[in-house]
Amino acid sequence: MTENSAPHLYCQRMVDKYDHDRYLTILYSPAEKRSALFALYAFNYEISKIREVVSEPMLGEIRLQWWREAINDIFQGDMRKHDIIPDLSAAIAQNELCRDSLMTIIDARAQDLYDEPLENNAALEKYLSQTAGKLSCLAVHILGQRDIDDLAQRLGIAWGYLGIIRAVPYHLSLKKNYIPADLMNKYGLSHAKLLSPDRAVETKSIIRALCHQAQQHLDHITANKGRIETASRSAFLLTSLARSYLQTIKKADYNPFVLTEKKDALPRQWRLFISAMFNFI
């Protein structure tokens, strides 16, 4: 962070740049909670990017261990030198965030470092629950509600499914595949082949199946939205964005290589605004 950077802006700028959808939902949250949410999502970005910045798994494991120790230091009253640590430390203290939840997120990210396939959909949902699911729970805790972790977990899982679908071309460049092995085998693809533009029929079937899983979680949240308190609604605005992305994927005939996300950005943000105004979840 440069000496001229205003306090708390580093995490905000990072989330705006690298996790813009969550950034938009934060703008609808109570002002006094935004710094903590920016810090939480900045932490998530720091550990989620590790695979793409290391040349081998062991180097990634070292970075994950650094973050485990950094979190432990925060809970012991110490702070390591890192741009997001001061705000993350404040978020943890002010909102009594759970150390074990943060550690679960870090531990689960070890899956990113290796090429071994996830065996089945249950394994994929476990990974999504421990990463995006735990992250959503912590965000809802920051917003003041601790009795809807089941819905927050589903929110994270649904968002995680969509993240995997949207990132298929990028994951292809990393030779990383998050599609469960049994789903790949069902449609005649070995896990080593990954999804690719030249396997359009198989890819379409797999992506449609993942969309169906995400839709089920979103529908469950909508059916139980009465449990979501007003202060927590901003976190669940991701459901609006998720449904918009589902429409974009469907419009692309379930082909992740031809998504028109930028073209659909304005309608997606308008949908987010309407959802925020009228509590459409």
C-alpha positions in Angstrom: 0.0 0.0 0.0 1.4 3.4 -0.9 1.8 6.1 1.7 -0.8 8.2 -0.1 -3.5 5.5 0.1 -6.5 6.5 2.3 -7.2 4.1 5.2 -9.4 1.1 4.3 -9.3 1.8 0.6 -6.8 -0.9 -0.3 -9.3 -3.8 0.3 -12.1 -1.9 -1.3 -10.1 -1.4 -4.5 -9.0 -5.0 -4.6 -12.5 -6.3 -4.3 -13.8 -3.8 -6.9 -11.2 -5.0 -9.3 -11.1 -8.8 -8.7 -14.5 -9.6 -7.2 -16.7 -7.0 -8.7 -20.0 -8.8 -8.2 -19.5 -9.1 -4.4 -18.3 -5.5 -4.5 -21.7 -4.4 -5.9 -23.6 -6.2 -3.1 -21.5 -4.5 -0.5 -22.7 -1.1 -1.8 -26.2 -2.1 -0.6 -25.0 -3.1 2.9 -25.0 -0.8 6.0 -22.1 1.7 5.7 -20.6 0.7 9.0 -20.2 -2.9 7.8 -18.6 -2.3 4.5 -15.0 -2.1 5.6 -15.2 -5.5 7.3 -16.9 -7.0 4.2 -14.2 -5.6 1.9 -11.5 -7.0 4.2 -13.2 -10.5 4.2 -13.5 -10.7 0.4 -10.0 -9.3 -0.1 -8.7 -12.1 2.2 -10.7 -14.6 0.0 -9.1 -13.2 -3.1 -5.6 -13.5 -1.7 -5.9 -17.2 -1.0 -8.0 -18.0 -4.1 -5.4 -16.6 -6.5 -2.5 -18.7 -5.0 -2.6 -21.5 -7.7 -2.2 -18.9 -10.5 0.9 -17.3 -9.0 2.9 -20.3 -8.0 4.9 -22.7 -10.2 4.4 -25.8 -8.1 2.0 -27.1 -5.4 4.6 -27.0 -2.6 5.0 -23.2 -3.1 1.3 -22.9 -2.8 1.2 -24.9 0.4 3.8 -22.6 1.8 1.6 -19.6 1.1 -1.4 -21.2 2.6 0.6 -22.0 5.7 1.7 -18.3 5.9 -2.0 -17.4 6.0 -2.8 -20.0 8.7 -0.1 -18.5 10.8 -1.3 -14.9 10.0 -4.8 -15.8 11.1 -3.5 -17.4 14.3 -1.4 -14.2 15.0 -4.5 -12.0 14.6 -6.3 -14.1 17.2 -3.3 -13.8 19.5 -3.3 -10.0 19.1 -0.4 -9.7 16.6 -0.4 -8.6 13.0 1.9 -9.6 10.2 2.9 -7.1 7.5 0.4 -7.4 4.7 -1.8 -4.7 3.1 -5.1 -6.4 4.1 -4.2 -7.6 7.6 -5.1 -4.4 9.5 -8.6 -4.3 8.1 -9.0 -8.1 8.4 -7.9 -8.0 12.0 -10.4 -5.2 12.7 -13.2 -7.2 11.0 -12.4 -10.3 13.0 -12.4 -8.4 16.3 -15.4 -6.2 15.7 -17.6 -9.0 14.4 -16.3 -11.9 16.4 -15.5 -13.9 13.3 -14.8 -17.6 13.8 -11.2 -18.7 13.6 -12.1 -22.2 12.6 -14.2 -20.9 9.6 -11.3 -18.9 8.3 -9.0 -21.9 8.7 -11.5 -24.1 6.9 -11.4 -21.8 3.9 -7.7 -21.8 3.8 -7.4 -25.6 4.2 -10.0 -26.2 1.4 -8.0 -24.1 -1.0 -5.3 -26.7 -1.0 -7.6 -28.5 -3.5 -6.8 -25.7 -6.0 -3.1 -26.6 -6.0 -3.4 -30.2 -7.3 -4.8 -31.8 -10.4 -6.4 -34.8 -8.8 -10.1 -34.8 -9.8 -13.0 -34.4 -7.5 -14.6 -37.8 -7.4 -18.3 -36.8 -7.5 -20.8 -34.1 -7.0 -20.8 -34.6 -3.2 -17.0 -33.9 -3.2 -17.5 -30.8 -5.3 -20.3 -29.5 -3.0 -18.0 -30.1 0.0 -15.3 -28.0 -1.6 -17.7 -25.3 -2.4 -19.2 -25.4 1.0 -15.8 -25.1 2.7 -14.8 -22.2 0.4 -17.6 -20.0 -0.9 -20.0 -21.4 1.6 -18.0 -20.5 4.6 -17.2 -17.2 3.1 -20.9 -16.4 2.8 -21.5 -17.5 6.4 -18.8 -15.1 7.6 -20.3 -12.2 5.5 -23.7 -12.8 7.0 -22.2 -12.9 10.5 -20.6 -9.5 9.8 -24.1 -8.3 8.8 -25.3 -9.4 12.2 -27.2 -12.7 11.7 -25.9 -16.1 12.8 -29.0 -18.4 12.6 -29.1 -18.9 8.8 -25.8 -20.5 8.1 -27.7 -23.2 6.1 -29.0 -20.6 3.7 -25.6 -18.8 3.5 -23.9 -22.1 2.7 -26.3 -22.7 -0.1 -25.7 -19.2 -1.4 -22.0 -19.9 -1.5 -22.4 -23.3 -3.1 -24.7 -21.9 -5.9 -22.3 -19.0 -6.5 -19.4 -21.5 -6.6 -21.1 -23.6 -9.2 -21.5 -20.5 -11.4 -17.9 -19.5 -10.8 -16.7 -22.8 -12.0 -18.8 -22.6 -15.1 -17.8 -19.1 -16.0 -14.1 -19.9 -15.4 -14.0 -23.0 -17.6 -11.9 -21.3 -20.3 -9.5 -19.9 -17.6 -9.2 -23.2 -15.8 -8.4 -24.8 -19.2 -5.4 -22.5 -19.5 -4.2 -23.7 -16.0 -5.0 -27.4 -16.9 -7.2 -27.5 -13.9 -10.7 -29.1 -13.8 -13.3 -28.8 -11.1 -15.9 -30.9 -12.9 -16.5 -34.1 -10.9 -15.0 -37.2 -12.5 -18.3 -39.1 -12.4 -20.0 -36.3 -14.3 -17.3 -36.3 -16.9 -17.4 -40.0 -17.3 -21.2 -39.9 -17.7 -20.8 -37.9 -20.8 -17.9 -39.8 -22.2 -15.0 -37.5 -21.2 -12.0 -38.6 -19.3 -11.0 -36.1 -16.6 -7.6 -35.6 -18.3 -9.2 -34.1 -21.4 -10.9 -31.2 -19.6 -13.8 -29.3 -21.1 -12.8 -27.7 -24.5 -14.5 -25.9 -27.4 -14.2 -28.9 -29.6 -16.3 -31.1 -27.4 -19.5 -28.9 -27.5 -22.1 -31.6 -27.1 -20.5 -33.1 -24.0 -19.7 -29.7 -22.6 -23.3 -28.5 -23.0 -24.6 -31.5 -21.1 -22.2 -31.1 -18.2 -22.7 -27.3 -17.9 -26.5 -27.8 -17.9 -26.2 -30.3 -15.1 -24.1 -27.9 -13.0 -26.6 -25.1 -13.7 -29.4 -27.3 -12.4 -27.5 -27.9 -9.2 -27.0 -24.2 -8.7 -30.7 -23.5 -9.5 -31.8 -25.9 -6.8 -29.8 -24.1 -4.1 -31.1 -20.7 -5.3 -34.7 -21.9 -5.2 -34.3 -23.2 -1.7 -33.0 -19.8 -0.6 -36.0 -18.0 -2.2 -38.4 -20.4 -0.6 -36.9 -19.6 2.8 -36.2 -15.9 2.3 -38.5 -15.0 5.2 -35.8 -16.1 7.6 -33.3 -13.5 6.2 -33.3 -10.4 8.3 -33.2 -7.0 6.7 -29.6 -6.3 7.7 -28.5 -9.5 6.0 -30.2 -9.1 2.7 -27.3 -7.4 0.9 -25.2 -10.6 1.1 -28.1 -12.5 -0.5 -28.3 -10.1 -3.4 -25.8 -12.6 -5.0 -28.9 -14.7 -5.7 -30.0 -12.0 -8.2 -26.7 -11.9 -9.9 -26.6 -15.7 -9.9 -29.9 -15.9 -11.7 -28.7 -13.3 -14.2 -25.6 -15.4 -14.9 -27.8 -18.5 -15.3 -29.7 -16.7 -18.0 -26.5 -15.6 -19.7 -25.3 -19.2 -19.7 -28.6 -20.5 -21.0 -28.5 -17.8 -23.8 -25.1 -19.1 -24.7 -26.6 -22.6 -25.1 -24.6 -23.8 -22.1 -21.3 -23.1 -23.9 -18.9 -21.4 -21.4 -16.6 -20.5 -24.2 -19.0 -18.0 -25.8 -20.5 -16.2 -22.7 -21.5 -12.6 -23.2 -20.9 -11.4 -19.6 -19.8 -7.9 -20.5 -22.7 -7.4 -22.9 -25.1 -8.4 -20.1 -23.5 -6.4 -17.4 -25.9 -3.4 -17.4 -29.0 -5.6 -17.3 -27.5 -7.6 -14.6 -26.7 -4.5 -12.5 -30.3 -3.2 -13.1 -31.7 -6.5 -11.9 -29.5 -6.2 -8.8 -30.9 -2.7 -8.1 -34.5 -3.9 -8.5 -33.8 -6.9 -6.2 -32.3 -4.6 -3.6 -35.2 -2.2 -3.7 -38.0 -4.8 -3.6 -36.4 -7.6 -1.7 -36.4 -10.1 -4.6 -34.2 -13.0 -3.5 
